[in-house]
Amino acid sequence: MIFLQRVDDDLGCASYLIGDEDSGEAAVVDPAYAIEPYLEEAERAGLRIVRVLETHTHADHVSGHGRLALEHGVPVSVHPLAEPEYPFDPVEDGQEVLVGSLSIRVLHTPGHRPEHCCYLVEGRLLTGDSLLIGDAARPDLAVGAEEGAENLFHSLQRLLELPDETEVDPGHTGGSLCAAGISGDRTSTIGSEKQTNHALAFGNLQEFVAHSSAIAAPRPPTVDRCVALNRGPFLAAQPPLELLGSAKGQLLDVRSAEAYAAGHAHGALNVPLESGSVGTKAGFVLDHDEPVTIHASVAEDAREAARRLNAVGLLDVAGYVLELETPERIEPVGIDELESLVEQDAVEVVDVRETDERDEGYIPGSRHIPYRIVRAFSEELENGRPVVTICSSGARAGVAASVLVAEGVNARPVLDGGVDDWEKRGHQLTSFRRCGSG
């Protein structure tokens, strides 16, 4: 058997190519919208992709099953509870799907979504969004959190009945919004997860439901869009990205935060390609109903940025520009200057991290507005008082500052450092313990 895992590090999504060397047939499990890597891997291995297996209707990224079906005639299998609007072969619990001489067993494991299935092949368990490494998937994206959590508990208990040596190959790795405590590891075993996975530490259903249904992770920004695209008619490939003479619609600057600070176009939002999670961040700050023009340093960066936007269902990319007038500038703030500004009470410090991060410790007097919602507070912040945005490393602070600047707010980011660096300078942080947090 040929077994290859592919991980989209930008989204933390994993997919799999499973092939039978003897017959030359292969299946792809949970393919990404960019299907070229699977075709290339299959060609190198002398395989022909004959089936797509979906664990469920994905809510955080666009599937490539439509492209494989339209461009290569590959049939798609999914549990009928997904209620797809495209031609599909239904899979049911206990069914054996044959790929050449390989037998892939279907395990119906509802929880993350009602249709969710795992696939077991030769001692490897492809868990999709059920059992993850270090955690379990969130239960609140398709049904009520408590209903989803109850189903997920029973599904996890079923998976734990498999032999300890069974390999766990998850549908998500670190960086995904589909769970809060995912490990950076990409494979594990049932035995290892029994010992280390905190989601498996709850001894009864009530404790698990109370824990899982209280998940505080942000809801992925393009959930409804991705579900509609993945459940709907097959989605074809997007046309080649065009070089534009001028920007159309929203302008997304994917150059470095430093390049943006040194000069950017009016109204541009800065989500640097180099910072990671580009699709997720852009999904939070862009208007999903307006076309996007990408401002990049080179054409290849623009194409990669478009791929990451398409991956989360942002398909209306008008094109890209490389040369653009960039008259506007912002001056990043270093920790030294921030100390002075805070001492003089000369700025409003806005902490743009998530709630769980802030609870661990924040700069006294700072205001909490996660980067993904700062636009909603722009009028409030546009009061003449300068704003300094800060996070843990500078990445989200830069995004937040660009959103506020585009709205007319006098905002400057801390790019080279974060709240921990403030503490390392000898400043006391304030922490906050919420009820039920342990």
C-alpha positions as a printed Julia matrix, in Angstrom:
438×3 Matrix{Float64}:
   0.0    0.0     0.0
   1.11   3.54   -0.8
  -0.01   5.94    1.91
   0.79   9.66    1.62
  -0.31  12.48    3.89
  -0.48  16.07    2.63
  -0.9   18.97    5.06
  -1.95  22.5     4.14
   0.05  24.36    6.77
  -1.89  27.57    6.14
  -5.12  25.97    7.37
  -3.88  22.97    9.34
  -5.86  20.6     7.07
  -4.64  17.1     6.21
  -5.6   14.93    3.24
  -4.47  11.51    2.08
  -3.56   9.59   -1.06
  -4.02   5.83   -0.59
  -2.86   3.57   -3.39
  -2.7   -0.12   -4.26
   0.58  -0.75   -6.07
  -0.58  -4.01   -7.63
  -3.65  -2.6    -9.39
  -2.35   0.94   -9.77
  -5.56   2.36   -8.29
  -5.76   5.07   -5.63
  -8.24   7.06   -3.55
  -7.94  10.56   -2.18
  -9.46  11.25    1.24
 -10.61  14.83    1.94
  -8.87  16.45   -1.06
  -8.0   20.15   -0.98
  -9.28  22.45   -3.73
  -5.77  22.55   -5.21
  -5.71  19.01   -6.63
  -2.45  19.26   -8.57
  -0.28  17.74   -5.78
  -2.41  14.56   -5.71
  -2.19  14.18   -9.48
   1.57  14.67   -9.38
   2.05  12.21   -6.5
  -0.15   9.64   -8.22
   1.75   9.97  -11.48
   5.09   9.57   -9.71
   3.83   6.44   -7.97
   2.27   4.98  -11.11
  -1.25   5.31   -9.7
  -4.61   6.38  -11.13
  -7.05   8.14   -8.81
 -10.34   6.23   -9.01
 -12.26   7.54   -5.98
 -12.67  10.43   -3.59
 -13.67   9.63   -0.01
 -15.03  12.53    2.02
 -15.14  12.17    5.8
 -17.76  14.93    5.91
 -18.84  18.24    4.42
 -15.98  20.52    5.35
 -16.7   23.89    6.93
 -13.24  25.48    6.97
 -11.96  24.82    3.45
 -13.15  24.08   -0.07
 -12.9   20.47   -1.18
 -11.29  19.42   -4.43
 -13.81  16.64   -5.04
 -15.59  18.74   -7.66
 -12.43  19.35   -9.65
 -11.47  15.67   -9.53
 -14.95  14.72  -10.7
 -15.21  17.34  -13.46
 -11.65  17.19  -14.74
 -10.89  13.49  -14.27
 -14.22  11.71  -13.92
 -13.49  10.53  -10.37
 -16.58   9.39   -8.37
 -17.16  10.87   -4.92
 -18.24   8.9    -1.85
 -19.79  10.48    1.24
 -22.37   9.51    3.87
 -25.91  10.38    2.7
 -26.57  12.51    5.81
 -24.33  15.08    4.13
 -27.27  15.66    1.73
 -24.99  16.61   -1.18
 -26.37  18.3    -4.28
 -23.85  16.55   -6.54
 -23.78  12.94   -7.85
 -22.29  10.71   -5.16
 -21.85   7.11   -4.07
 -23.22   6.71   -0.53
 -21.15   5.06    2.18
 -22.63   3.47    5.27
 -21.27   2.24    8.58
 -19.45  -1.07    8.23
 -19.18  -0.85    4.45
 -15.96  -1.95    2.75
 -14.84   0.34   -0.09
 -12.46  -1.4    -2.48
  -9.57   0.42   -4.15
  -7.79  -2.24   -6.14
  -7.14  -5.0    -3.61
  -7.29  -2.56   -0.68
 -10.34  -2.73    1.56
 -11.23   0.54    3.28
 -13.72   0.14    6.13
 -16.27   2.85    6.84
 -16.92   3.86   10.46
 -19.82   6.29   10.89
 -18.68   8.69   13.63
 -21.13  11.59   14.0
 -20.31  14.5    16.26
 -18.43  17.16   14.35
 -21.14  16.74   11.73
 -23.99  14.19   11.51
 -22.56  12.56    8.35
 -19.0   12.25    9.63
 -17.18   8.99    8.86
 -13.7    7.66    9.61
 -11.89   5.28    7.26
  -9.83   2.31    8.43
  -7.29   0.75    6.08
  -4.59  -1.75    7.01
  -4.13  -0.56   10.58
  -4.4    3.15    9.75
  -7.39   5.14   10.93
  -8.19   8.3     9.0
 -10.11  10.22   11.63
 -11.15  13.35    9.71
 -12.68  15.74   12.25
 -13.33  13.33   15.12
 -10.34  12.14   17.12
  -7.46  14.55   16.59
  -3.97  14.4    18.04
  -4.19  15.88   21.53
  -7.83  16.88   21.23
 -11.17  16.13   19.59
 -12.95  18.15   16.94
 -15.32  20.92   17.9
 -19.01  19.87   17.88
 -20.69  23.22   17.26
 -20.38  23.91   13.53
 -23.3   21.88   12.18
 -25.71  21.2    15.06
 -26.2   22.46   18.61
 -23.0   22.18   20.63
 -24.5   19.82   23.23
 -26.06  17.51   20.64
 -22.83  17.42   18.67
 -20.76  16.8    21.8
 -22.95  13.89   22.89
 -22.63  12.21   19.49
 -18.91  12.89   19.43
 -18.44  11.28   22.85
 -20.0    8.04   21.67
 -18.0    8.11   18.43
 -14.74   8.58   20.32
 -15.57   5.71   22.65
 -16.08   3.52   19.62
 -12.72   4.48   18.15
 -10.99   3.72   21.45
 -12.09   0.1    21.08
  -9.66  -0.29   18.18
  -6.27  -1.89   18.93
  -3.8    0.43   20.67
  -1.33   0.08   17.81
  -3.83   1.49   15.28
  -2.27   4.54   13.65
  -4.24   7.78   13.94
  -4.08   9.98   10.84
  -6.15  13.11   11.53
  -7.91  15.53    9.22
  -6.46  18.5    11.08
  -3.13  19.44   12.61
  -1.97  22.44   14.63
  -3.3   25.78   13.35
  -6.81  24.61   12.56
  -9.86  26.33   14.05
 -11.66  22.97   14.24
 -10.31  22.37   17.77
  -8.42  24.35   20.38
  -5.74  21.98   21.66
  -4.44  20.12   18.61
  -0.86  18.91   18.78
   1.64  19.79   16.09
   2.26  16.07   15.55
   0.87  14.66   12.34
   0.39  11.02   13.32
  -0.23   9.14   16.54
  -1.75   5.87   17.75
  -4.91   4.94   19.6
  -2.76   3.84   22.57
  -0.86   7.11   22.69
  -4.03   9.18   22.48
  -5.56   7.23   25.37
  -2.65   8.38   27.51
  -2.2   11.99   26.34
  -5.34  13.33   24.64
  -7.09  15.7    27.07
 -10.44  15.23   25.32
 -10.33  11.55   26.3
  -9.72  12.29   29.98
 -13.39  12.78   30.83
 -14.84   9.74   32.53
 -18.48  10.23   31.64
 -20.74  11.73   29.03
 -21.87  14.7    31.13
 -18.33  15.89   31.81
 -17.35  15.58   28.15
 -20.44  17.42   26.92
 -19.93  20.23   29.43
 -16.31  20.62   28.31
 -16.8   20.27   24.56
 -19.94  22.38   24.26
 -18.19  25.28   26.01
 -15.55  25.6    23.28
 -14.39  29.19   22.9
 -12.39  28.97   19.66
 -13.4   31.52   17.0
 -15.85  30.24   14.44
 -14.05  29.95   11.08
 -14.96  33.07    9.1
 -16.17  31.35    5.94
 -18.12  28.41    7.44
 -21.42  28.98    5.64
 -19.7   29.72    2.34
 -17.5   26.6     2.48
 -20.37  24.32    3.5
 -22.53  25.64    0.64
 -19.73  25.16   -1.89
 -18.84  21.7    -0.62
 -22.43  20.49   -0.46
 -23.49  22.14   -3.71
 -22.9   21.25   -7.34
 -19.34  20.35   -8.33
 -17.07  23.41   -8.26
 -14.69  23.78  -11.2
 -11.2   25.29  -11.15
 -10.84  29.06  -11.09
  -9.53  30.9   -14.17
  -5.83  31.88  -14.27
  -5.02  34.94  -12.16
  -4.64  38.08  -14.26
  -2.18  40.95  -13.94
  -4.24  44.14  -13.65
  -3.41  47.69  -14.63
  -5.19  49.0   -11.56
  -6.87  47.6    -8.47
 -10.51  46.51   -8.57
 -12.59  46.2    -5.43
 -10.78  45.56   -2.13
  -7.0   45.67   -2.06
  -5.25  42.9    -0.14
  -1.56  43.66    0.38
   0.26  40.36    0.93
   3.74  41.87    1.15
   5.6   41.82    4.45
   4.33  43.96    7.31
   7.53  45.98    7.06
   6.99  46.65    3.34
   3.39  47.67    4.02
   4.51  50.02    6.8
   7.12  51.61    4.52
   4.52  52.39    1.88
   1.06  51.16    0.97
  -1.93  52.16   -1.13
  -4.87  53.92    0.46
  -7.37  51.47    1.97
  -5.15  48.41    1.6
  -5.44  45.6     4.15
  -2.19  43.85    5.01
  -2.19  40.07    5.5
   1.42  39.04    4.78
   1.88  35.82    2.86
   4.89  34.99    5.02
   2.96  35.08    8.3
   0.79  31.99    7.74
  -2.96  31.42    8.17
  -3.48  33.83    5.29
  -6.82  32.36    4.26
  -8.22  32.46    7.79
  -6.98  35.98    8.54
  -8.15  37.33    5.19
 -11.5   35.63    5.71
 -11.96  37.54    8.95
 -11.06  41.0     7.62
 -12.23  41.02    3.99
 -15.74  41.73    2.73
 -16.78  38.37    1.28
 -19.16  39.99   -1.2
 -16.63  42.31   -2.87
 -13.94  41.39   -5.42
 -10.34  41.31   -4.2
  -7.2   42.57   -5.88
  -3.94  41.18   -4.53
  -0.93  43.47   -4.17
   2.24  41.36   -4.14
   5.95  41.81   -4.7
   6.15  39.08   -7.36
   3.61  37.19   -9.46
   4.27  33.87   -7.74
   3.34  35.39   -4.36
   0.1   36.7    -5.87
  -0.78  33.26   -7.23
  -0.05  31.63   -3.87
  -2.17  34.22   -2.07
  -5.03  33.56   -4.5
  -4.71  29.82   -3.84
  -5.06  30.45   -0.11
  -8.09  32.68   -0.61
  -9.73  30.12   -2.88
  -9.04  27.41   -0.29
 -11.42  29.11    2.17
 -14.09  29.89   -0.42
 -13.04  33.42   -1.35
 -13.28  32.94   -5.1
 -13.92  36.49   -6.35
 -10.27  37.41   -6.92
 -10.17  40.06   -9.65
  -6.44  39.75  -10.26
  -3.17  41.11   -8.94
  -0.95  44.18   -9.15
   2.8   44.42   -8.68
   3.37  48.13   -9.31
   1.2   50.52   -7.36
   1.45  53.97   -5.86
   2.1   53.52   -2.14
   2.05  56.99   -0.59
   0.76  56.07    2.85
   3.04  55.0     5.68
   2.82  53.89    9.28
   5.57  53.75   11.87
   5.77  50.46   13.8
   6.23  50.72   17.56
   9.08  49.0    19.39
   8.81  47.83   23.0
  11.11  50.68   24.1
   8.84  53.31   22.59
   5.74  51.54   23.88
   7.09  51.77   27.43
   7.5   55.51   27.03
   4.07  56.01   25.43
   2.31  54.0    28.13
   4.17  55.87   30.88
   3.0   59.16   29.37
  -0.55  57.8    28.88
  -0.18  58.95   25.28
  -1.79  56.0    23.49
  -4.58  53.47   23.75
  -3.08  49.98   23.71
  -5.33  47.46   21.96
  -4.63  43.8    22.65
  -5.74  41.94   19.51
  -5.2   38.37   20.77
  -7.96  35.89   21.53
  -9.66  35.73   24.93
  -7.84  32.64   26.19
  -4.47  34.22   25.39
  -5.36  37.49   27.08
  -6.58  35.69   30.19
  -3.04  34.36   30.67
  -1.78  37.91   31.11
  -2.25  41.34   29.58
  -0.85  44.86   29.83
  -2.77  46.72   32.54
  -5.04  49.35   31.05
  -5.01  47.8    27.59
  -8.25  47.25   25.73
  -9.17  43.85   24.33
 -10.43  43.67   20.73
  -9.43  40.52   18.77
  -7.91  41.43   15.4
 -10.75  39.74   13.53
 -13.36  42.22   14.78
 -11.42  45.5    15.08
 -13.24  47.05   12.13
 -16.47  47.03   14.16
 -14.78  49.31   16.72
 -13.11  51.71   14.27
 -15.54  54.6    14.84
 -15.08  54.24   18.57
 -11.29  54.28   18.22
 -11.29  57.19   15.77
 -11.28  59.74   18.58
  -7.94  61.43   17.99
  -6.11  59.3    20.53
  -3.35  57.23   18.87
  -3.8   53.45   18.97
  -1.07  50.84   19.36
  -1.99  47.25   18.47
  -0.17  44.36   20.12
  -0.45  40.55   20.05
   2.0   37.77   20.87
   4.47  38.15   18.0
   3.42  41.06   15.81
   1.6   39.15   13.07
  -1.98  39.87   14.13
  -1.06  43.34   15.41
   0.03  44.23   11.88
  -3.2   42.95   10.35
  -5.29  44.82   12.93
  -3.4   48.08   12.42
  -3.91  47.87    8.65
  -7.67  47.4     9.11
  -7.87  50.38   11.46
  -5.69  52.57    9.23
  -7.94  51.75    6.26
 -10.86  53.0     8.39
  -9.08  56.28    9.18
  -7.79  55.4    12.67
  -4.33  56.58   13.73
  -2.99  53.08   14.48
   0.53  51.7    14.78
   1.48  48.05   15.38
   4.08  46.4    17.57
   5.63  44.19   14.9
   8.79  42.88   16.55
   7.5   41.58   19.83
   4.42  41.09   21.91
   2.89  40.94   25.37
   5.48  38.41   26.61
   8.27  40.78   25.6
   6.59  43.51   27.63
   6.65  41.21   30.65
  10.3   40.29   30.06
  11.15  43.98   30.45
  10.03  43.72   34.06
   6.47  44.92   33.69
   3.68  43.2    35.59
   0.87  41.6    33.6
  -2.69  41.23   34.8
  -4.21  37.75   34.47
  -7.85  36.78   34.56
  -9.37  33.49   35.63
 -12.84  32.76   34.31
 -15.43  30.7    36.15
 -15.11  27.05   35.2
 -11.66  27.47   33.7
 -10.02  25.07   36.18
